[in-house]
Amino acid sequence: MNDCLFCKIVAGDIPSKKVYEDENTYAFWDIAPQAPVHVIVVPKKHTPDVAHNEDLTDAQLAACIRACGKVARELGIEESGYRIINNCGEHACQTVKHLHFHVLGGVQMSEKVL
């Protein structure tokens, strides 16, 4: 998508601090972190959200979850624990209409929903 922020990041048109990349996914540090570790994992192929992901193959969608685990391992939060969050739609406060997952960790999480 021409006006999609995350598509522009994946394309390199907007700079980011890359954490992980493979053929299907791209992961980068969030610019407004909510935890010591806060990384965004996106599929390289644009799809708006988890409810409308027909453009992704099962392998591309699974690659996003696998990338979350790889990011946690790479950043040293795999053993202590981490949270994966996906916001889908306006009521969930999805601000970028490109499927993405937040990987948060490095601190004890509260039971509150973020």
C-alpha positions as a Markdown table, in Angstrom:
| # | Residue | x | y | z |
|---|---|---|---|---|
| 1 | Met | 0.0 | 0.0 | 0.0 |
| 2 | Asn | 1.3 | 3.4 | -1.0 |
| 3 | Asp | 0.3 | 5.2 | 2.2 |
| 4 | Cys | 0.9 | 2.4 | 4.8 |
| 5 | Leu | 3.5 | 3.4 | 7.4 |
| 6 | Phe | 4.6 | -0.2 | 8.0 |
| 7 | Cys | 4.9 | -1.0 | 4.3 |
| 8 | Lys | 7.2 | 2.1 | 4.0 |
| 9 | Ile | 9.3 | 0.8 | 6.9 |
| 10 | Val | 9.6 | -2.7 | 5.3 |
| 11 | Ala | 10.6 | -1.1 | 2.0 |
| 12 | Gly | 13.2 | 1.0 | 3.7 |
| 13 | Asp | 11.6 | 4.3 | 2.8 |
| 14 | Ile | 11.2 | 5.2 | 6.5 |
| 15 | Pro | 14.1 | 4.3 | 8.8 |
| 16 | Ser | 13.7 | 1.8 | 11.7 |
| 17 | Lys | 15.8 | 0.0 | 14.1 |
| 18 | Lys | 15.6 | -3.6 | 12.8 |
| 19 | Val | 15.7 | -6.4 | 15.2 |
| 20 | Tyr | 14.9 | -9.4 | 12.9 |
| 21 | Glu | 14.1 | -10.1 | 9.3 |
| 22 | Asp | 13.3 | -13.1 | 7.2 |
| 23 | Glu | 11.6 | -13.6 | 3.8 |
| 24 | Asn | 8.1 | -13.1 | 5.3 |
| 25 | Thr | 8.5 | -10.8 | 8.3 |
| 26 | Tyr | 10.2 | -7.7 | 9.5 |
| 27 | Ala | 10.7 | -6.8 | 13.2 |
| 28 | Phe | 11.7 | -3.4 | 14.6 |
| 29 | Trp | 11.8 | -1.4 | 17.8 |
| 30 | Asp | 8.6 | 0.5 | 18.6 |
| 31 | Ile | 9.2 | 4.3 | 18.6 |
| 32 | Ala | 7.0 | 4.7 | 21.7 |
| 33 | Pro | 7.9 | 1.7 | 23.9 |
| 34 | Gln | 5.5 | 0.5 | 26.6 |
| 35 | Ala | 8.2 | -1.8 | 28.1 |
| 36 | Pro | 12.0 | -2.1 | 28.1 |
| 37 | Val | 11.6 | -4.5 | 25.2 |
| 38 | His | 8.9 | -3.4 | 22.7 |
| 39 | Val | 9.3 | -4.7 | 19.2 |
| 40 | Ile | 6.8 | -4.6 | 16.3 |
| 41 | Val | 6.6 | -7.7 | 14.1 |
| 42 | Val | 4.9 | -7.3 | 10.7 |
| 43 | Pro | 4.4 | -9.5 | 7.7 |
| 44 | Lys | 6.2 | -8.0 | 4.7 |
| 45 | Lys | 3.1 | -8.4 | 2.6 |
| 46 | His | 0.4 | -5.9 | 3.4 |
| 47 | Thr | -2.8 | -7.1 | 5.0 |
| 48 | Pro | -4.9 | -4.8 | 7.2 |
| 49 | Asp | -5.5 | -6.9 | 10.3 |
| 50 | Val | -5.9 | -10.4 | 11.7 |
| 51 | Ala | -9.6 | -10.4 | 10.6 |
| 52 | His | -8.8 | -9.6 | 7.0 |
| 53 | Asn | -5.7 | -11.6 | 6.2 |
| 54 | Glu | -6.8 | -13.5 | 3.1 |
| 55 | Asp | -3.9 | -12.1 | 1.2 |
| 56 | Leu | -1.4 | -14.0 | 3.4 |
| 57 | Thr | -0.6 | -17.7 | 3.0 |
| 58 | Asp | -0.8 | -19.9 | 6.1 |
| 59 | Ala | 3.1 | -19.9 | 6.0 |
| 60 | Gln | 3.3 | -16.1 | 6.0 |
| 61 | Leu | 0.9 | -15.8 | 8.9 |
| 62 | Ala | 2.7 | -18.5 | 10.9 |
| 63 | Ala | 6.0 | -16.8 | 10.2 |
| 64 | Cys | 4.7 | -13.8 | 12.2 |
| 65 | Ile | 4.2 | -15.8 | 15.3 |
| 66 | Arg | 7.5 | -17.6 | 14.8 |
| 67 | Ala | 9.3 | -14.3 | 14.4 |
| 68 | Cys | 7.8 | -13.1 | 17.7 |
| 69 | Gly | 9.5 | -16.1 | 19.4 |
| 70 | Lys | 12.8 | -15.4 | 17.6 |
| 71 | Val | 12.7 | -11.8 | 18.7 |
| 72 | Ala | 12.1 | -12.8 | 22.3 |
| 73 | Arg | 15.0 | -15.3 | 22.1 |
| 74 | Glu | 17.3 | -12.7 | 20.4 |
| 75 | Leu | 16.6 | -10.1 | 23.0 |
| 76 | Gly | 16.9 | -12.3 | 26.0 |
| 77 | Ile | 13.3 | -12.4 | 27.3 |
| 78 | Glu | 12.4 | -15.9 | 26.2 |
| 79 | Glu | 13.0 | -17.4 | 29.6 |
| 80 | Ser | 11.6 | -14.6 | 31.8 |
| 81 | Gly | 8.5 | -14.3 | 29.7 |
| 82 | Tyr | 6.9 | -11.8 | 27.3 |
| 83 | Arg | 3.6 | -10.7 | 26.0 |
| 84 | Ile | 2.5 | -10.8 | 22.3 |
| 85 | Ile | -0.3 | -8.3 | 21.5 |
| 86 | Asn | -2.4 | -7.9 | 18.4 |
| 87 | Asn | -4.9 | -5.1 | 18.1 |
| 88 | Cys | -7.6 | -5.6 | 15.5 |
| 89 | Gly | -9.8 | -2.7 | 14.5 |
| 90 | Glu | -10.8 | 0.6 | 15.9 |
| 91 | His | -12.2 | -0.5 | 19.3 |
| 92 | Ala | -9.0 | -2.4 | 20.0 |
| 93 | Cys | -7.0 | 0.9 | 19.2 |
| 94 | Gln | -5.3 | -0.5 | 16.1 |
| 95 | Thr | -3.6 | 2.7 | 14.8 |
| 96 | Val | -1.7 | 1.3 | 11.8 |
| 97 | Lys | -3.9 | -0.7 | 9.4 |
| 98 | His | -1.2 | -3.3 | 8.7 |
| 99 | Leu | -1.3 | -6.6 | 10.6 |
| 100 | His | 1.3 | -6.4 | 13.4 |
| 101 | Phe | 2.2 | -7.9 | 16.7 |
| 102 | His | 3.7 | -6.2 | 19.7 |
| 103 | Val | 6.4 | -8.2 | 21.6 |
| 104 | Leu | 6.7 | -6.7 | 25.1 |
| 105 | Gly | 9.0 | -7.9 | 27.9 |
| 106 | Gly | 12.0 | -7.1 | 30.1 |
| 107 | Val | 9.7 | -6.2 | 33.0 |
| 108 | Gln | 7.1 | -7.9 | 35.1 |
| 109 | Met | 3.8 | -7.3 | 33.3 |
| 110 | Ser | 0.7 | -6.4 | 35.2 |
| 111 | Glu | -2.6 | -8.3 | 34.8 |
| 112 | Lys | -4.1 | -5.2 | 33.3 |
| 113 | Val | -4.8 | -5.1 | 29.6 |
| 114 | Leu | -2.5 | -2.7 | 27.9 |
